[in-house]
């Protein structure tokens, strides 16, 4: 069975982490094979400070992807972030600029 990924999205400090932790506990109690990973960007920002360059979004994407890939051993993977979010932020940072061929 392929891992089912569940990502909880929302604004800062709205309870995403709390929700996935409660959901994780409930799933374990129900006997489901579940794992969870917390948002990679939180640790990134603590370590490196605010994001200044669009290229940093790619690094955050890679960090989040690694965390989510490690959850592939579970039937259910919970996260308070999702790998597509850095792309959205990256596009926002570009504003009205044209996309490059690399994008």
C-alpha positions in Angstrom: 0.0 0.0 0.0 1.3 3.4 -0.9 1.8 5.9 1.9 -1.2 8.3 2.3 0.1 11.8 3.0 -1.8 14.1 5.2 -0.6 17.7 5.3 -2.2 20.3 7.6 -1.8 23.8 6.2 -2.5 27.2 7.8 -1.0 30.4 9.0 1.7 30.7 11.7 0.7 29.6 15.2 -2.8 28.5 14.2 -2.4 25.0 15.6 -1.2 22.9 12.7 1.5 21.1 14.8 -0.9 20.5 17.7 -3.5 19.1 15.3 -1.1 16.6 13.7 0.2 15.5 17.0 -3.4 14.8 18.3 -4.3 13.1 15.0 -1.1 11.0 15.2 -2.0 9.8 18.7 -5.6 9.0 17.7 -4.4 7.1 14.7 -1.9 5.1 16.8 -4.7 4.3 19.3 -6.8 3.1 16.4 -4.0 0.7 15.4 -2.9 2.6 12.3 0.7 2.6 11.1 1.3 6.4 11.1 4.3 8.6 11.4 4.7 12.4 11.4 7.3 15.0 10.6 7.3 18.6 11.7 7.8 21.6 9.4 11.4 21.8 8.2 11.3 25.6 7.6 10.8 26.3 11.4 14.2 24.8 12.1 15.7 26.4 9.0 14.5 29.9 10.1 15.8 29.3 13.7 19.2 28.4 12.4 19.6 30.8 9.4 17.2 33.6 10.1 14.7 35.1 7.7 14.7 34.1 4.1 16.3 36.7 1.8 16.7 34.8 -1.5 14.4 32.8 -3.6 17.0 30.1 -3.9 16.5 29.4 -0.1 13.0 28.2 -0.9 14.5 25.3 -2.9 16.7 24.4 0.1 13.5 24.4 2.3 11.8 22.2 -0.3 14.6 19.7 -0.2 14.7 19.6 3.6 10.9 19.1 3.7 11.0 16.5 1.0 13.7 14.5 2.9 11.5 14.5 6.1 8.4 13.4 4.1 10.3 10.7 2.2 11.5 9.2 5.5 7.8 8.7 6.3 7.4 6.3 3.4 7.7 3.3 5.7 4.4 4.2 7.3 0.9 3.7 5.8 0.0 7.3 6.8 2.4 10.3 6.9 1.3 13.4 8.8 3.0 16.8 8.4 2.3 20.4 9.3 3.7 21.5 6.0 3.9 20.2 2.4 6.6 20.1 -0.2 4.6 22.3 -2.6 4.5 25.3 -0.2 8.1 26.5 -1.0 7.0 26.7 -4.6 4.1 28.9 -3.7 6.3 31.2 -1.6 8.9 31.3 -4.4 6.4 32.4 -6.9 5.1 35.0 -4.5 8.7 36.3 -4.0 9.1 36.6 -7.8 6.0 38.9 -8.1 5.3 39.8 -11.7 8.7 38.8 -12.9 8.8 36.3 -15.8 9.6 32.7 -15.0 13.0 31.5 -16.2 13.5 28.4 -18.3 14.9 26.8 -15.2 11.6 27.1 -13.4 
